[in-house]
């Protein structure tokens, strides 16, 4: 799959194949690609915990308002924690009044999702979960910003229709 195909075919997977494990080697390749995401002043203001097998099910079960039950079928859950800036990025935050950490986390999350797609896996980024329960399970006090459910698709489908280029972009 070339780069354009990876981008255009990625969608939020909600039907994971429960019978197929994500191989350790594939997971390592995805992590190698994720770590190359750009970040403000190369601060990489995040920590990632990767839960597999029963731990993935446990993390996915920490839902709010019964949301995202499908994630319990995912074989892998990435837990994305916010970490501190390095000194240069912290200074940039003070000068611009922009917290770049959430931007950096978003960029790195996209690297994970595209890397997974390139390996035949599907992902779904989750923002609704019981943060306190997950913090306790993984032993952290850091804010948890996102979860990424990952696994092989039970069946593939076409991505959702997106807005047209003309609806989103303008060239001046």
Secondary structure in CASP SS format (residue, H / E / C, confidence):
PFRMAT SS
TARGET T0000
AUTHOR 0000-0000-0000
METHOD secondary structure of the structure
MODEL  1
X C 1.00
X C 1.00
X H 1.00
X H 1.00
X H 1.00
X H 1.00
X H 1.00
X H 1.00
X H 1.00
X C 1.00
X C 1.00
X E 1.00
X C 1.00
X C 1.00
X C 1.00
X E 1.00
X C 1.00
X C 1.00
X C 1.00
X C 1.00
X C 1.00
X C 1.00
X C 1.00
X H 1.00
X H 1.00
X H 1.00
X H 1.00
X H 1.00
X H 1.00
X H 1.00
X H 1.00
X H 1.00
X H 1.00
X H 1.00
X C 1.00
X C 1.00
X C 1.00
X C 1.00
X C 1.00
X H 1.00
X H 1.00
X H 1.00
X C 1.00
X C 1.00
X C 1.00
X E 1.00
X E 1.00
X E 1.00
X E 1.00
X E 1.00
X E 1.00
X E 1.00
X H 1.00
X H 1.00
X H 1.00
X H 1.00
X H 1.00
X H 1.00
X H 1.00
X H 1.00
X C 1.00
X C 1.00
X C 1.00
X C 1.00
X C 1.00
X C 1.00
X C 1.00
X C 1.00
X H 1.00
X H 1.00
X H 1.00
X H 1.00
X H 1.00
X C 1.00
X C 1.00
X E 1.00
X E 1.00
X E 1.00
X E 1.00
X E 1.00
X E 1.00
X E 1.00
X C 1.00
X C 1.00
X C 1.00
X C 1.00
X H 1.00
X H 1.00
X H 1.00
X H 1.00
X H 1.00
X H 1.00
X H 1.00
X H 1.00
X H 1.00
X H 1.00
X C 1.00
X C 1.00
X C 1.00
X H 1.00
X H 1.00
X H 1.00
X H 1.00
X H 1.00
X H 1.00
X H 1.00
X H 1.00
X H 1.00
X H 1.00
X H 1.00
X H 1.00
X H 1.00
X H 1.00
X H 1.00
X H 1.00
X H 1.00
X H 1.00
X H 1.00
X C 1.00
X C 1.00
X E 1.00
X E 1.00
X E 1.00
X E 1.00
X E 1.00
X E 1.00
X C 1.00
X C 1.00
X C 1.00
X C 1.00
X H 1.00
X H 1.00
X H 1.00
X H 1.00
X H 1.00
X H 1.00
X H 1.00
X H 1.00
X C 1.00
X C 1.00
X C 1.00
X C 1.00
X C 1.00
X E 1.00
X E 1.00
X E 1.00
X E 1.00
X E 1.00
X E 1.00
X E 1.00
X E 1.00
X E 1.00
X E 1.00
X C 1.00
X C 1.00
X C 1.00
X C 1.00
X C 1.00
X C 1.00
X C 1.00
X C 1.00
X C 1.00
X C 1.00
X C 1.00
X H 1.00
X H 1.00
X H 1.00
X H 1.00
X C 1.00
X C 1.00
X C 1.00
X C 1.00
END
